[in-house]
Amino acid sequence: MVVLHFTAMADAASALDRLCDPAAEVSAHYLIAADGQVVQLVDEAARAWHAGAGCWGGVEDVNSRSIGIELDNPGDRPFPAPLMAALDALLPGILARWSIRPERVIGHSDMAPDRKWDPGRRFDWLRLARQGLAVWPAPVDDIAPDEAAFREAATAFGYGARWDTCHVLDALRQRFRPWATGPLAVADMAVITDLARRFPVDPGGAGA
């Protein structure tokens, strides 16, 4: 899979220093600067320490099953056009080389919703989905809020079953309803029901 992050640092130079510091014990395969410069830090075939504790579907060791991309953004502002254009250009090759489906392009917050919120509410997931580089829900009929049904669908899509519902709901909204607040709603049910139906994390039932 591919995991997208924001750097949560002042600039790309600061992020690069940290990603190259052995004492920090953190790394990523790629860093994309605000001006669109792409720096490869780790070979795609090698393991990078970008994901940390978490899971997606049945994958617990996400670092060993993913390519991590750090995006130069402190987390409180839109992502610059040159950065997004560079990501648009980088992702197709990664997905083709490793036979990664669009639904396996996720955010750090998706695999660790109890502790992470990157790439955050300012990231344009719909832009990626329109290019076939991620997924986006399609409208479905209204479904009454039901926590048990929500969690069943969320787990089918890929969110870990061990997270509290509030964390899973927040992670879902960060990607697909970034303006939403409050308790589980009809719109949340519609989103997760469609995603689980069209993009189950384990479509063949043979493990993620």
Backbone bond lengths (Angstrom), bond angles and torsions (degrees), N, CA, C in turn:
res aa  C-N    CA-C-N  psi(-1)  N-CA   C-N-CA  omega(-1)  CA-C   N-CA-C  phi
1 M - - - 1.453 - - 1.520 109.25 -
2 V 1.317 116.56 172.53 1.455 123.06 174.24 1.522 107.27 -117.82
3 V 1.321 116.50 133.70 1.462 121.88 177.62 1.516 108.76 -116.48
4 L 1.333 116.24 124.49 1.460 122.33 179.69 1.521 110.51 -98.23
5 H 1.324 115.64 138.64 1.457 123.13 -178.63 1.525 109.68 -131.17
6 F 1.330 117.26 160.17 1.459 119.00 158.33 1.523 107.61 -107.70
7 T 1.323 115.53 155.70 1.461 119.69 -173.49 1.522 112.95 -75.87
8 A 1.335 117.22 -26.25 1.470 122.46 -176.34 1.524 111.29 58.00
9 M 1.328 116.08 33.00 1.462 121.67 178.89 1.519 109.82 -129.36
10 A 1.325 115.78 168.30 1.463 120.93 -172.76 1.516 113.18 -65.44
11 D 1.339 117.15 -36.20 1.455 120.02 -177.43 1.525 109.57 -159.77
12 A 1.326 115.13 173.73 1.467 120.27 -176.50 1.522 111.81 -66.62
13 A 1.332 117.40 -34.82 1.459 120.06 -179.84 1.527 111.08 -62.51
14 S 1.323 116.31 -41.79 1.464 120.29 178.07 1.526 110.57 -64.88
15 A 1.332 116.12 -41.33 1.463 120.07 179.12 1.526 110.79 -64.83
16 L 1.327 116.36 -40.93 1.464 120.50 -179.64 1.527 110.65 -63.48
17 D 1.319 116.58 -41.46 1.464 120.20 178.03 1.528 110.63 -59.06
18 R 1.313 116.00 -43.91 1.464 119.45 -178.58 1.519 111.66 -69.05
19 L 1.327 116.42 -42.55 1.458 120.27 -178.52 1.524 112.40 -66.74
20 C 1.329 116.63 -21.72 1.464 121.05 179.76 1.530 112.60 -100.77
21 D 1.315 117.37 4.06 1.464 121.96 -179.08 1.531 109.60 -93.13
22 P 1.329 119.25 112.03 1.466 120.89 -179.02 1.533 113.19 -56.73
23 A 1.315 116.21 -30.94 1.463 119.50 -178.81 1.526 112.37 -67.48
24 A 1.320 116.82 -25.32 1.463 120.58 -179.10 1.525 112.20 -74.21
25 E 1.333 116.90 -24.22 1.466 122.44 179.56 1.529 112.02 54.35
26 V 1.324 115.52 43.48 1.461 121.05 176.69 1.529 107.45 -142.96
27 S 1.314 116.23 144.60 1.456 120.91 -179.65 1.522 109.22 -155.60
28 A 1.309 115.65 172.35 1.463 121.59 175.94 1.518 107.48 -153.93
29 H 1.306 115.64 161.36 1.460 119.23 178.85 1.525 111.19 -73.76
30 Y 1.334 115.96 -38.29 1.459 120.12 -178.15 1.528 110.83 -137.49
31 L 1.326 114.49 149.85 1.462 123.07 168.65 1.520 106.98 -125.17
32 I 1.321 117.04 127.35 1.459 121.34 176.11 1.523 108.08 -110.90
33 A 1.327 116.31 119.90 1.456 121.76 -179.16 1.527 111.09 -79.15
34 A 1.331 115.50 164.51 1.462 120.74 -179.27 1.522 111.87 -60.35
35 D 1.329 117.60 -29.05 1.463 120.72 -179.93 1.525 113.25 -85.76
36 G 1.336 117.06 2.78 1.462 121.64 177.08 1.510 114.95 96.03
37 Q 1.320 118.08 -3.54 1.463 119.82 177.83 1.521 109.71 -67.00
38 V 1.327 116.47 133.25 1.463 122.83 179.17 1.524 108.87 -108.99
39 V 1.327 115.17 125.24 1.460 120.78 178.12 1.521 108.07 -117.09
40 Q 1.323 117.21 121.86 1.457 120.53 175.16 1.524 108.49 -90.58
41 L 1.325 115.93 124.33 1.458 122.15 -176.01 1.518 112.82 -105.30
42 V 1.323 117.21 -28.97 1.462 122.51 -177.31 1.527 107.71 -136.70
43 D 1.313 116.79 138.59 1.463 120.39 175.69 1.527 109.43 -59.63
44 E 1.315 116.27 141.25 1.470 119.94 -177.75 1.524 112.40 -58.90
45 A 1.314 117.65 -29.08 1.462 120.82 -178.69 1.522 112.71 -79.96
46 A 1.331 117.22 -8.99 1.462 121.58 -178.51 1.516 110.91 -99.78
47 R 1.313 115.27 160.36 1.471 121.93 -179.24 1.521 109.54 -85.34
48 A 1.322 116.45 130.23 1.461 121.76 175.19 1.522 109.31 -113.83
49 W 1.324 115.90 150.97 1.470 121.44 -176.12 1.525 109.73 -96.45
50 H 1.315 115.95 72.62 1.458 120.44 -176.14 1.523 113.79 -114.07
51 A 1.318 117.94 -24.15 1.463 120.24 -169.31 1.525 113.78 -95.16
52 G 1.320 117.81 -40.76 1.454 120.12 -177.72 1.515 112.68 71.84
53 A 1.321 115.78 -162.02 1.468 121.28 -177.09 1.526 110.83 -67.89
54 G 1.312 115.58 136.93 1.454 120.92 179.08 1.510 110.03 157.51
55 C 1.331 116.74 -167.52 1.463 120.47 178.94 1.516 109.53 -163.46
56 W 1.310 114.81 161.69 1.466 122.10 169.62 1.519 106.02 -142.53
57 G 1.319 116.47 118.83 1.453 119.74 -172.23 1.515 109.51 58.46
58 G 1.330 116.86 -131.58 1.453 121.27 179.36 1.512 114.17 -88.03
59 V 1.338 117.86 4.29 1.459 121.24 -178.45 1.522 109.96 -89.11
60 E 1.319 116.30 113.24 1.466 121.69 177.97 1.522 111.58 -92.64
61 D 1.324 117.35 -37.00 1.461 121.67 179.18 1.526 107.77 -95.18
62 V 1.315 115.28 80.81 1.458 120.04 -174.99 1.529 111.44 -66.10
63 N 1.322 117.64 -34.15 1.468 119.96 179.49 1.523 112.50 -56.55
64 S 1.322 116.89 -34.79 1.461 120.71 -177.40 1.522 113.06 -81.93
65 R 1.336 116.71 -7.72 1.463 120.23 -175.37 1.525 112.30 -125.86
66 S 1.326 116.58 20.53 1.457 116.99 -173.11 1.522 112.30 -148.55
67 I 1.321 114.55 160.02 1.456 123.72 170.25 1.519 107.16 -109.35
68 G 1.324 116.57 125.77 1.451 121.61 -177.27 1.519 112.03 -100.02
69 I 1.327 115.76 132.95 1.466 121.80 178.93 1.522 108.70 -122.42
70 E 1.320 116.34 118.42 1.466 122.35 177.38 1.530 108.80 -93.72
71 L 1.335 115.30 130.66 1.458 121.95 -179.27 1.524 109.07 -109.87
72 D 1.304 116.28 128.02 1.462 123.34 -176.24 1.532 110.25 -67.88
73 N 1.316 115.49 94.99 1.469 121.27 -178.84 1.518 107.79 -162.63
74 P 1.335 118.26 131.11 1.467 119.62 179.50 1.521 113.73 -73.98
75 G 1.328 117.84 -9.22 1.450 120.87 175.92 1.507 115.65 103.46
76 D 1.323 117.34 -0.85 1.464 119.75 -175.94 1.518 113.15 -123.47
77 R 1.345 117.04 19.01 1.461 119.19 -176.85 1.533 110.00 -152.07
78 P 1.332 117.02 162.26 1.468 119.49 177.45 1.524 111.17 -61.42
79 F 1.325 115.10 159.22 1.461 120.81 178.51 1.527 108.99 -86.66
80 P 1.337 118.23 128.67 1.467 121.15 -175.80 1.525 112.67 -60.38
81 A 1.332 115.25 150.19 1.461 120.78 -179.14 1.529 112.80 -57.89
82 P 1.352 120.50 -43.18 1.469 118.66 179.43 1.525 112.74 -62.59
83 L 1.319 117.10 -36.10 1.469 120.35 177.40 1.521 110.11 -64.25
84 M 1.318 117.40 -47.15 1.465 120.22 -178.79 1.526 111.30 -64.54
85 A 1.319 116.83 -37.63 1.466 119.65 178.08 1.529 110.68 -64.48
86 A 1.330 116.18 -38.36 1.463 119.58 178.33 1.524 110.93 -66.82
87 L 1.327 116.88 -38.75 1.464 120.39 177.09 1.530 110.38 -65.87
88 D 1.330 116.49 -41.39 1.468 120.60 176.51 1.529 110.86 -55.45
89 A 1.332 116.52 -38.50 1.463 121.47 -177.34 1.523 112.40 -79.17
90 L 1.340 116.94 -31.54 1.463 121.11 -176.22 1.525 112.82 -77.78
91 L 1.323 116.43 -42.37 1.466 119.68 -171.80 1.525 115.36 -61.33
92 P 1.334 120.18 -43.11 1.473 118.26 -176.82 1.528 113.35 -56.06
93 G 1.317 117.22 -40.81 1.452 119.80 179.66 1.516 112.33 -65.12
94 I 1.332 116.08 -41.84 1.470 119.88 178.52 1.512 110.45 -62.04
95 L 1.329 116.34 -47.50 1.462 119.85 -178.08 1.531 111.03 -62.94
96 A 1.325 116.76 -38.53 1.465 120.11 -179.92 1.523 111.44 -69.86
97 R 1.324 117.10 -43.85 1.473 120.29 -177.25 1.520 112.31 -63.92
98 W 1.315 117.44 -33.59 1.462 120.89 -173.54 1.524 113.08 -113.55
99 S 1.326 116.87 10.93 1.483 122.01 178.20 1.534 111.14 51.22
100 I 1.312 114.94 48.62 1.464 121.78 179.79 1.522 109.07 -94.39
101 R 1.323 116.37 125.87 1.452 120.99 178.26 1.539 110.38 -76.16
102 P 1.322 117.63 153.71 1.472 120.15 -179.25 1.527 113.68 -55.95
103 E 1.331 117.26 -33.52 1.463 119.56 -179.74 1.519 113.17 -70.43
104 R 1.335 115.85 -9.48 1.460 119.76 177.59 1.526 111.93 -96.19
105 V 1.301 116.62 9.84 1.473 121.52 169.58 1.521 106.22 -94.31
106 I 1.320 116.66 110.98 1.461 121.48 -171.90 1.526 110.33 -129.51
107 G 1.321 115.07 169.30 1.443 121.31 174.31 1.524 111.16 -95.50
108 H 1.321 115.68 159.06 1.461 120.23 175.82 1.528 110.13 -57.19
109 S 1.330 116.14 -36.40 1.459 120.79 179.88 1.524 112.29 -66.69
110 D 1.325 118.46 -24.04 1.466 120.63 179.16 1.525 111.34 -70.12
111 M 1.318 116.97 -38.77 1.462 119.99 -175.31 1.532 112.68 -92.35
112 A 1.337 116.72 -12.03 1.463 120.54 178.96 1.527 109.44 -143.02
113 P 1.332 117.55 60.40 1.468 120.40 -171.29 1.523 114.80 -68.09
114 D 1.316 117.31 -13.99 1.462 119.25 -179.96 1.526 112.73 -84.24
115 R 1.346 117.34 -10.48 1.467 118.48 -174.73 1.523 114.50 -140.86
116 K 1.326 118.54 -9.29 1.459 120.62 -176.94 1.529 110.99 -127.81
117 W 1.346 115.47 150.68 1.470 118.56 177.41 1.529 111.56 -137.45
118 D 1.326 115.97 20.26 1.461 117.82 175.80 1.538 111.24 -96.84
119 P 1.328 117.33 150.67 1.459 128.85 8.53 1.530 115.42 -80.09
120 G 1.330 119.05 2.80 1.450 121.40 168.58 1.513 115.92 88.86
121 R 1.322 114.16 176.56 1.460 121.73 -174.46 1.524 113.81 -72.67
122 R 1.316 117.87 -13.90 1.466 120.43 179.93 1.528 112.52 -89.40
123 F 1.318 117.32 -6.57 1.461 119.34 -177.68 1.523 110.58 -79.68
124 D 1.344 116.44 138.70 1.463 122.58 -173.88 1.534 111.38 -92.27
125 W 1.331 115.64 81.89 1.466 120.91 178.68 1.530 111.48 -67.50
126 L 1.323 116.58 -34.06 1.460 119.28 -179.28 1.530 110.97 -62.69
127 R 1.301 117.09 -36.76 1.470 121.22 176.83 1.526 110.28 -57.15
128 L 1.332 117.16 -47.08 1.464 120.11 178.95 1.524 111.07 -64.10
129 A 1.330 116.24 -42.86 1.461 120.29 -177.41 1.531 111.46 -61.66
130 R 1.308 116.93 -38.08 1.468 120.42 180.00 1.527 112.08 -63.93
131 Q 1.330 116.90 -21.25 1.462 121.31 178.07 1.526 112.40 -99.15
132 G 1.331 116.99 4.34 1.452 119.96 -177.85 1.508 113.63 75.83
133 L 1.346 116.77 21.94 1.461 121.81 -177.94 1.528 112.66 -104.58
134 A 1.303 117.13 -0.17 1.464 124.45 175.88 1.530 105.66 -163.28
135 V 1.313 117.38 -173.59 1.468 119.69 -178.69 1.524 110.13 -121.21
136 W 1.341 113.98 160.65 1.456 121.17 179.88 1.526 107.85 -145.97
137 P 1.321 118.18 140.89 1.465 120.23 -177.72 1.521 112.51 -72.01
138 A 1.320 115.61 149.30 1.458 122.86 173.59 1.528 108.67 -102.62
139 P 1.328 117.63 152.25 1.473 119.78 -179.55 1.524 111.90 -60.43
140 V 1.330 115.03 140.31 1.465 121.34 173.68 1.516 107.64 -133.36
141 D 1.325 116.14 169.73 1.462 120.26 177.93 1.526 110.37 -61.73
142 D 1.318 115.40 153.47 1.456 120.77 178.75 1.532 110.77 -57.94
143 I 1.314 115.36 136.61 1.457 122.10 177.32 1.519 107.79 -127.32
144 A 1.309 116.76 126.26 1.459 120.56 -177.64 1.526 110.47 -62.64
145 P 1.329 117.75 141.20 1.467 120.26 177.91 1.518 112.06 -56.61
146 D 1.299 116.28 129.31 1.463 123.13 -179.79 1.518 106.28 -149.41
147 E 1.327 116.97 111.73 1.462 119.66 -173.35 1.519 112.05 -62.45
148 A 1.322 118.13 -40.55 1.462 120.44 -179.16 1.533 110.65 -63.70
149 A 1.327 116.47 -43.80 1.466 120.25 179.31 1.529 110.55 -67.72
150 F 1.325 116.53 -36.45 1.459 120.31 177.73 1.522 110.70 -62.21
151 R 1.337 116.53 -46.43 1.461 119.48 -178.74 1.520 111.95 -67.13
152 E 1.327 117.50 -36.90 1.464 120.25 177.98 1.529 110.45 -62.47
153 A 1.341 116.34 -44.28 1.458 119.92 179.64 1.529 111.32 -69.15
154 A 1.328 116.39 -39.03 1.468 120.22 179.90 1.525 110.84 -63.19
155 T 1.318 117.02 -39.91 1.459 121.04 178.15 1.523 110.45 -67.42
156 A 1.316 117.12 -38.42 1.464 120.45 177.78 1.524 111.27 -63.47
157 F 1.329 116.84 -35.60 1.462 120.75 179.19 1.521 111.47 -73.12
158 G 1.345 117.10 -32.55 1.463 119.29 177.59 1.514 115.68 146.61
159 Y 1.337 118.05 -18.32 1.458 120.07 -179.18 1.528 110.52 -64.93
160 G 1.319 116.02 136.15 1.454 120.58 -178.15 1.516 112.68 -62.62
161 A 1.325 116.26 142.35 1.458 121.12 -176.93 1.525 112.51 -74.03
162 R 1.329 117.86 -15.81 1.461 119.14 -175.10 1.525 114.10 -83.98
163 W 1.324 117.83 -12.10 1.459 119.82 -178.32 1.525 111.19 -75.45
164 D 1.317 117.07 149.71 1.460 121.30 172.82 1.524 109.20 -63.72
165 T 1.325 115.55 148.26 1.466 120.14 -178.30 1.522 111.87 -57.63
166 C 1.331 117.05 -38.34 1.462 119.63 -178.11 1.525 111.49 -61.31
167 H 1.332 117.11 -35.96 1.461 120.18 179.19 1.522 111.65 -72.09
168 V 1.331 116.67 -40.55 1.465 120.22 178.89 1.526 109.79 -65.08
169 L 1.320 117.18 -43.22 1.465 121.12 179.65 1.524 110.61 -61.72
170 D 1.325 116.73 -42.25 1.460 119.58 179.71 1.523 111.24 -65.32
171 A 1.331 117.59 -41.02 1.460 120.73 178.53 1.531 110.68 -62.76
172 L 1.315 116.23 -43.02 1.467 120.58 178.56 1.525 110.59 -60.85
173 R 1.327 115.66 -44.98 1.461 119.28 -178.31 1.513 112.24 -67.87
174 Q 1.310 117.59 -34.84 1.458 119.67 178.24 1.522 111.14 -55.47
175 R 1.318 116.17 -38.22 1.459 120.57 -178.53 1.522 113.29 -84.60
176 F 1.316 116.72 -44.72 1.457 119.53 -166.74 1.526 115.35 -113.33
177 R 1.343 118.74 -18.28 1.467 122.32 178.71 1.530 108.69 -144.02
178 P 1.343 117.97 62.35 1.463 120.49 -169.88 1.519 115.23 -64.07
179 W 1.290 118.22 -15.94 1.464 121.97 179.07 1.531 112.20 -89.19
180 A 1.329 118.21 -10.69 1.461 122.40 -170.10 1.527 112.02 -77.21
181 T 1.324 115.12 146.14 1.459 122.85 174.48 1.522 108.20 -140.05
182 G 1.340 115.42 174.75 1.456 119.53 174.89 1.515 113.55 88.42
183 P 1.332 115.81 -172.53 1.466 120.44 -176.51 1.518 112.75 -71.26
184 L 1.326 115.49 169.39 1.456 122.50 176.78 1.528 110.68 -48.67
185 A 1.339 116.27 129.79 1.458 121.27 -172.97 1.522 111.38 -123.45
186 V 1.330 114.59 169.06 1.462 121.81 177.58 1.533 110.36 -54.92
187 A 1.324 116.56 -42.92 1.470 120.02 -178.09 1.520 111.56 -64.69
188 D 1.323 117.75 -37.24 1.466 120.30 177.31 1.524 110.92 -63.48
189 M 1.318 116.03 -41.63 1.462 120.75 178.57 1.525 110.68 -62.61
190 A 1.331 116.50 -41.00 1.461 120.11 179.85 1.527 110.96 -63.11
191 V 1.329 115.78 -42.84 1.464 120.51 -178.99 1.517 111.02 -62.44
192 I 1.314 117.27 -53.83 1.462 119.64 -173.22 1.526 111.55 -71.79
193 T 1.310 118.03 -31.23 1.465 120.30 178.27 1.524 110.66 -64.32
194 D 1.332 116.28 -43.45 1.464 119.23 179.43 1.514 111.34 -68.51
195 L 1.338 117.62 -42.78 1.461 120.29 -179.75 1.529 111.36 -61.78
196 A 1.323 116.38 -42.17 1.466 120.04 -179.80 1.528 111.25 -66.68
197 R 1.313 116.49 -35.35 1.466 120.57 -178.78 1.523 111.68 -71.48
198 R 1.326 117.26 -43.10 1.461 120.65 -174.72 1.524 114.40 -91.58
199 F 1.332 116.46 -26.44 1.460 119.60 -174.25 1.536 112.19 -132.67
200 P 1.332 117.93 55.45 1.474 118.73 178.03 1.515 110.72 -63.35
201 V 1.318 116.04 140.83 1.454 120.20 -176.01 1.521 111.83 -65.72
202 D 1.325 116.57 -25.72 1.463 121.82 -178.37 1.526 109.56 -131.04
203 P 1.339 117.71 70.34 1.462 120.53 -173.80 1.526 114.08 -61.87
204 G 1.348 116.82 -26.28 1.448 118.78 -177.49 1.523 114.11 -96.84
205 G 1.324 116.43 -4.89 1.469 119.91 179.45 1.507 113.63 73.28
206 A 1.345 117.40 19.00 1.461 119.77 -175.11 1.526 111.87 -115.92
207 G 1.306 116.98 20.62 1.462 121.14 177.95 1.503 111.95 101.19
208 A 1.349 114.26 153.60 1.466 119.74 -176.94 1.508 111.27 -81.97
